[in-house]
Amino acid sequence: MSLSVKSGICLIHILISALVILAVLSAVGISRPRNMKMSTWCWIYIAIAVSFDLLTAIAVIFKNAWLIEVLVGVAAGSATSLAYHVWKDMRELDEHHNH
């Protein structure tokens, strides 16, 4: 397999996993819980984070390239969701200060 084909496949793994984690986090609510108690929402976020921590350790220990690529995408999607969360909170804070 040529380097460009392998890089393309790697990029697809990363992109798909980034979109999947964004969809999962959007489904539970990035900034606010959707149809659930706040404590449940927090526990879901903690469970997701710990799961990815464990998967990262497993991927590194076993040198699983595919899983590492997927986790890079998950990290990217998670960072994007965090950025959205912060942006939304800052916007709401600014609205409160301007009124």
N, C-alpha and C positions, 0 to 999 in steps of 0.2 A: 504494500500500500504506500503510495507516495505521501510525502510530507504534507502537501496541500490538501489532499483528501482526508488525511488523519486530522489535520487542524480544523477542517470543515466539520467533521463528525464531532470533534471536541466542542466546537462552538455551538453546534446544535444541542448537545447534551446540556451545556451551560444555559443556553437560552430557554430551552424547554423547562428545566428545573427552576429557573428564575421566575418564569411565568406561572408555574404550578404553585410555588410558595406564595406568590402575590395573590393568586386566586384563593388559596387556603386562608391566608390572613385576611383577605377581603371578606370571605364568607363568615368568619367569626367576628369581623369588625376590626379594622385597623386602629381606629381611634376610640371607638365606643362599642360596647358589646351589642350584638344583634340578638334580640329576643332571649337574653339570658341574664342571670345575675352577674354583677361585677366580679364577685369572688370566683364564679365558674369561668368567666372570661380570663381572669388572671391565671387560674390553674391551667387552662388550655394553652396559654402562651408559655407558661413554665414547662409544661409537658413537651411542647414543640421544641423549645430551646434545649432541654436536656436530651431529647431524642437525637437532635442534630449533633450535640456534643459527643454523645456515645458513638454515633455513626462516623464522625470525624476521627475519633480515636481508633475505631476498627479499620477505617480506610487507610490510615497512616500505618498502623501496626502491620496490616496485611498487604500494604502497598498496592491497593486496588485502584488502578488508574480511573476506571469508569466511575466508581463511587466518589473519588476525589473530584472529578469533573462535575458530577451532579451537585456535590456539596459546594463547589465554587459558585454554581448558579443559585443555589439556595441562599448562600451568603449575600450574593448580589440582590436577589429579590427581597431578602430580609432588610438589607440596608435601604432599599428603595421604599419599603413600607414604613420603616422608621423615619425616613426623611419626610414622607407624606404626613405621618403622625405629628412630627414636630412642626411642620409648616401649618397644619390645620390648627394646632394648639396656639401657635404664635399669632395666627390670623384672628382667632377668637379672643385672645388676650388683647390684641391691638384694638379690636372692635369695642371691648369693654372700656378701654382707656379713652377712646374717642367719643364715648357717649356720656 
